[in-house]
Each structure stands twice: as structure tokens, then as C-alpha cells.
Amino acid sequence: MSEPIIQVENLKKSFKVPKKKESKGFFSKARNIFYREWEEIDVLRDLSFEIQEGDFIGYIGANGAGKSTTIKLLTGILAAESGKVQCLGFDPYQQRYDYSYHIGVVFGQKSILEYEVPVQASFDLYRKIYEMDDTSYKKRLGFYQDILGIEDLLHIPVRKLSFGQRMRCEVAASLLHQPKIVFLDEPTIGLDASAKKEIREFLKTVNEVDKTTIILTTHDMKDIEQLCKRVMMIDRGSIIYDGDLEQLKRNYLKEKTLRISPQEILHPEKYKELRDKTESILVTGDIEHWQLSTDKIQLGNFIRELLECVTFSDLNVTEPELEDIVRHIYEVGLNV
């Protein structure tokens, strides 16, 4: 295996925050304004991981888990208190200027485009900042125009673009210089289904064609499912899962729902026996929703037995969304 493109070892980061104190009366409140007591909060605790070139990583966690702090350390915005951070052979904080030529960053809530001028003017600015020659620039811009469909947007002031149009241009501007690593923070937040699909297809193409390493932080689990093979899950400053997305789903898809519309019950006793094996049953009109635990039954055998004792007008199996699985892990803990 080749050398990792990103190496993080025993990374620690903490912040000082004011202590919460109950203030009673005017003088007590005034004293707390001028004489605050502070406490140190550990945001990252001995964080360690490696990322290879061409990886598409889903970096997920609850609010306050440490995702944004990690990204700020990897992009060189913050310095670590202890531990090692190395990206593309650079120390992101100490060598931030040289390192910035090789990375791209997309923040869903922050724009890198000039608000009052046409999109093309911002693209020209970034061409000069990243010292791109005319041939490379035109080739790259043409590539983005084809995939993202932004050709008709280039001469429109950013303030006149819809949110979806602006985000397509934001992503193109961030990747214009063909960075080796791209950090995405909620790139599809607030977008409609069509715009999300366009952004996802573009990111998938860039990852596959250019072998660009992409680290995605998002609360939209559909982004993770459709783009990422590997997931890193952080909780209270520590990685609690780092591995294959499908493996995570297999380990935590312990319940499935059998949605059936029975017509004729051929063997009532057997049918009752199967119903008794369910965790719960919800009936809405002619449709029954059977909740099944895959720890207790073998789904294939269960459905085969069911088909032998009843006829259906409809039968299908659904499973929990990835979002529900992640929420469950944060509530009860991880035992992968």
C-alpha cells in the first residue's frame, strides 16, 4: 500500500470557555461580566487516522463532536496542541501558504465568490491566485461547464443566482485549480433534490477521474450513502468507528419491516405462528407492517414460510435509514 496522503496521530485540541454560573441580582451579573471563570474543554482526544489518495471519506458526528475542529486542523486554520498532522507531506499550520495550493475547501454556509460581480470574475481571480496557465484554466473550466452546466451562469452576478446555481459555482471555484485534497462541509445543505443530485454526480466524477481525495462532513446521510465507501464516526473528540459503510449497516440493521397486503390465508395456524415471531405489527387499512428482528429470525426462511401459508396482493421489505442507524449508535453506543 502507498504512503497515506493524510496522517493524523494522537491529535489533541481543547478550548477555554466561560463557566456557566447562576447569577442572582444586578451586582452578581455585573461581576460575572468582568470577572469570568474559565474551564478547558477537550474537543479532540488522541485522534488518529490515515487517509489514502483517492479515498472518499464520510466524516460524521453529532453537533459538537469535533468534526469542524478536525477540518480546521487539517486545512491549517488551527494549530494542534499535541500530536501530528501531516497532509501531502506538509504541516498544514506551519506550511499553510504552500499547502493551500494543493487543497480545496467548500463550506455550504460560506461563499468564496464575490457577491456583486459576475461568476466569471471570481473564476479569473482564482486563476491568478493559483497561478494557472491559460491552457489549464480553459480546460478545467470547460470540464466543469460540461458536468455542472454552469456555462450560462458565468456572466451573471452572484447575487442574482439561485442558491442551487450559486452552490454549483462555489464547488467549481473551489476545485478550479485541481486540488489533491478537497474538504467539503455540508456542500448540499439547503439544496433541492435536483441540485443535490448534480453536486453529488460532480463530486463522484472528480473523485473517480482525478483521483481527488475528498473528506465530506454532513448531516445528510443520503450524501454519505451515495458518495462514500468509508465512514469515520467521531463522538466527543474520538473516532468510534472507522471502516466500510456497508459493514456498519450490516452490523446495525437489526430490524427490518415487512410490508404486506394479505389476500387469502391458506394455513391459519402457521400464519399465526409467524405473526407471533414479530416484534410488533401495525395495521393500516389492508396493509400490515411487521417489525422483524434479524437477530432472532432468518429473513429469507421467514418470507419463504410466509409465502407458503398466505397469498398477497403486495409484499416488500424496508430497512432503517442510515440516519436512524447513526442516531441509534449515538444513543446507545457502538459495539461493532
DAWOHU-V395041 format. One record per backbone hydrogen bond with DSSP energy under -0.5 kcal/mol. CO is the residue of the C=O (numbers start at 1). NH is the residue of the N-H. E is the energy in kcal/mol with one decimal. If there is no record, write none. Layout:
co:CO nh:NH e:E
co:CO nh:NH e:E
This chain:
co:5 nh:88 e:-2.9
co:6 nh:51 e:-2.1
co:7 nh:86 e:-2.4
co:8 nh:49 e:-2.0
co:9 nh:84 e:-2.6
co:11 nh:47 e:-2.5
co:12 nh:81 e:-2.0
co:12 nh:82 e:-1.0
co:13 nh:43 e:-2.4
co:13 nh:44 e:-2.2
co:15 nh:17 e:-0.5
co:15 nh:41 e:-3.1
co:17 nh:39 e:-2.7
co:19 nh:21 e:-0.6
co:21 nh:23 e:-0.5
co:22 nh:24 e:-0.5
co:23 nh:25 e:-0.5
co:25 nh:29 e:-1.7
co:26 nh:30 e:-2.5
co:27 nh:31 e:-2.3
co:28 nh:32 e:-1.8
co:29 nh:33 e:-1.1
co:30 nh:34 e:-1.4
co:31 nh:35 e:-2.7
co:37 nh:19 e:-3.4
co:39 nh:17 e:-2.8
co:39 nh:41 e:-0.5
co:40 nh:42 e:-0.5
co:41 nh:15 e:-2.2
co:41 nh:43 e:-0.7
co:44 nh:13 e:-1.6
co:44 nh:46 e:-0.5
co:47 nh:11 e:-2.8
co:49 nh:8 e:-2.5
co:51 nh:5 e:-1.9
co:51 nh:6 e:-1.9
co:52 nh:55 e:-1.8
co:55 nh:57 e:-0.5
co:55 nh:214 e:-2.6
co:56 nh:229 e:-0.8
co:56 nh:230 e:-1.0
co:57 nh:59 e:-0.7
co:57 nh:216 e:-3.2
co:58 nh:60 e:-0.7
co:58 nh:232 e:-3.1
co:59 nh:218 e:-0.5
co:60 nh:234 e:-2.6
co:62 nh:65 e:-2.0
co:65 nh:237 e:-2.3
co:66 nh:70 e:-2.0
co:67 nh:71 e:-2.2
co:68 nh:72 e:-2.3
co:69 nh:73 e:-1.8
co:70 nh:74 e:-2.4
co:71 nh:75 e:-1.8
co:72 nh:77 e:-1.9
co:72 nh:78 e:-1.7
co:82 nh:12 e:-2.0
co:84 nh:9 e:-2.4
co:86 nh:7 e:-2.9
co:87 nh:90 e:-2.5
co:90 nh:87 e:-2.3
co:90 nh:92 e:-0.8
co:91 nh:95 e:-3.0
co:93 nh:96 e:-0.9
co:95 nh:99 e:-2.5
co:96 nh:100 e:-2.2
co:98 nh:101 e:-1.0
co:99 nh:102 e:-2.1
co:100 nh:103 e:-0.8
co:102 nh:180 e:-1.9
co:102 nh:181 e:-1.6
co:104 nh:183 e:-2.9
co:106 nh:108 e:-0.6
co:106 nh:185 e:-3.4
co:107 nh:110 e:-1.2
co:114 nh:117 e:-0.6
co:114 nh:158 e:-0.6
co:115 nh:159 e:-1.8
co:117 nh:158 e:-1.8
co:118 nh:121 e:-0.8
co:118 nh:122 e:-1.1
co:119 nh:123 e:-2.2
co:120 nh:124 e:-2.6
co:121 nh:125 e:-1.9
co:122 nh:126 e:-2.3
co:123 nh:127 e:-2.0
co:124 nh:128 e:-1.7
co:125 nh:129 e:-2.3
co:126 nh:130 e:-2.4
co:127 nh:132 e:-2.5
co:128 nh:131 e:-0.9
co:133 nh:137 e:-2.5
co:134 nh:138 e:-2.6
co:135 nh:139 e:-2.2
co:136 nh:140 e:-2.5
co:137 nh:141 e:-2.7
co:138 nh:142 e:-2.3
co:139 nh:143 e:-1.8
co:140 nh:144 e:-2.0
co:141 nh:145 e:-2.3
co:142 nh:146 e:-2.0
co:143 nh:147 e:-1.8
co:144 nh:148 e:-2.9
co:144 nh:149 e:-0.5
co:145 nh:149 e:-1.3
co:150 nh:153 e:-1.8
co:150 nh:154 e:-0.9
co:151 nh:154 e:-0.7
co:153 nh:119 e:-0.6
co:153 nh:156 e:-1.8
co:154 nh:120 e:-3.1
co:156 nh:119 e:-1.4
co:157 nh:160 e:-1.9
co:158 nh:161 e:-1.7
co:162 nh:166 e:-2.7
co:163 nh:167 e:-2.3
co:164 nh:168 e:-1.6
co:165 nh:169 e:-1.7
co:166 nh:170 e:-2.6
co:167 nh:171 e:-2.3
co:168 nh:172 e:-1.8
co:169 nh:173 e:-2.5
co:170 nh:174 e:-2.1
co:171 nh:175 e:-1.4
co:173 nh:176 e:-0.7
co:175 nh:178 e:-1.9
co:180 nh:213 e:-2.5
co:181 nh:104 e:-2.1
co:182 nh:184 e:-0.5
co:182 nh:215 e:-2.6
co:183 nh:106 e:-2.8
co:183 nh:185 e:-0.5
co:184 nh:186 e:-0.6
co:184 nh:217 e:-3.0
co:185 nh:108 e:-3.1
co:186 nh:189 e:-1.2
co:188 nh:191 e:-1.9
co:192 nh:196 e:-2.5
co:193 nh:197 e:-2.0
co:194 nh:198 e:-1.9
co:195 nh:199 e:-2.3
co:196 nh:200 e:-2.6
co:197 nh:201 e:-2.5
co:198 nh:202 e:-2.1
co:199 nh:203 e:-2.6
co:200 nh:204 e:-2.4
co:201 nh:205 e:-2.1
co:202 nh:206 e:-2.6
co:203 nh:207 e:-2.2
co:204 nh:208 e:-2.1
co:205 nh:209 e:-3.3
co:206 nh:210 e:-1.7
co:206 nh:212 e:-1.1
co:207 nh:211 e:-0.6
co:213 nh:182 e:-2.8
co:214 nh:57 e:-3.0
co:214 nh:216 e:-0.5
co:215 nh:184 e:-3.0
co:215 nh:217 e:-0.5
co:216 nh:59 e:-3.6
co:217 nh:186 e:-3.2
co:219 nh:221 e:-1.0
co:220 nh:223 e:-1.0
co:220 nh:224 e:-1.2
co:221 nh:225 e:-2.6
co:222 nh:226 e:-2.2
co:223 nh:227 e:-1.5
co:224 nh:228 e:-2.3
co:229 nh:245 e:-3.0
co:230 nh:58 e:-2.4
co:231 nh:233 e:-0.5
co:231 nh:243 e:-2.2
co:232 nh:60 e:-2.3
co:232 nh:234 e:-0.5
co:233 nh:240 e:-2.9
co:233 nh:241 e:-1.3
co:235 nh:238 e:-1.3
co:237 nh:45 e:-2.7
co:238 nh:235 e:-2.7
co:238 nh:240 e:-0.5
co:241 nh:233 e:-3.2
co:243 nh:231 e:-3.0
co:244 nh:248 e:-1.8
co:245 nh:249 e:-2.2
co:246 nh:250 e:-2.5
co:247 nh:251 e:-2.3
co:248 nh:252 e:-1.3
co:249 nh:253 e:-1.6
co:252 nh:254 e:-1.8
co:254 nh:294 e:-2.6
co:254 nh:295 e:-0.6
co:255 nh:320 e:-0.7
co:256 nh:258 e:-0.5
co:256 nh:292 e:-3.1
co:257 nh:259 e:-0.7
co:257 nh:318 e:-2.7
co:258 nh:260 e:-0.7
co:258 nh:290 e:-3.2
co:259 nh:316 e:-2.1
co:260 nh:288 e:-3.1
co:261 nh:313 e:-2.7
co:261 nh:314 e:-0.7
co:264 nh:266 e:-0.7
co:264 nh:311 e:-2.5
co:267 nh:271 e:-2.4
co:268 nh:272 e:-2.4
co:269 nh:273 e:-2.2
co:270 nh:274 e:-2.1
co:271 nh:275 e:-2.1
co:272 nh:276 e:-2.0
co:273 nh:277 e:-0.5
co:274 nh:277 e:-1.0
co:275 nh:278 e:-1.4
co:280 nh:291 e:-2.9
co:282 nh:284 e:-0.5
co:282 nh:289 e:-3.1
co:284 nh:287 e:-1.8
co:287 nh:284 e:-2.9
co:288 nh:260 e:-2.8
co:288 nh:290 e:-0.6
co:289 nh:282 e:-2.2
co:289 nh:291 e:-0.6
co:290 nh:258 e:-3.1
co:290 nh:292 e:-0.6
co:291 nh:279 e:-3.4
co:291 nh:280 e:-0.8
co:292 nh:256 e:-2.3
co:292 nh:294 e:-0.6
co:293 nh:296 e:-1.1
co:293 nh:297 e:-1.6
co:297 nh:299 e:-0.7
co:298 nh:302 e:-2.4
co:299 nh:303 e:-2.5
co:300 nh:304 e:-2.1
co:301 nh:305 e:-2.4
co:302 nh:306 e:-2.0
co:303 nh:307 e:-2.4
co:304 nh:308 e:-0.9
co:305 nh:309 e:-0.7
co:306 nh:309 e:-1.0
co:306 nh:310 e:-1.0
co:309 nh:266 e:-1.9
co:309 nh:267 e:-1.8
co:311 nh:263 e:-3.5
co:311 nh:264 e:-0.6
co:314 nh:261 e:-2.5
co:316 nh:259 e:-3.1
co:318 nh:257 e:-2.9
co:321 nh:324 e:-0.5
co:321 nh:325 e:-1.8
co:322 nh:326 e:-2.7
co:323 nh:327 e:-2.2
co:324 nh:328 e:-2.2
co:325 nh:329 e:-2.1
co:326 nh:330 e:-2.1
co:327 nh:331 e:-1.6
co:328 nh:332 e:-2.5
co:329 nh:333 e:-2.3
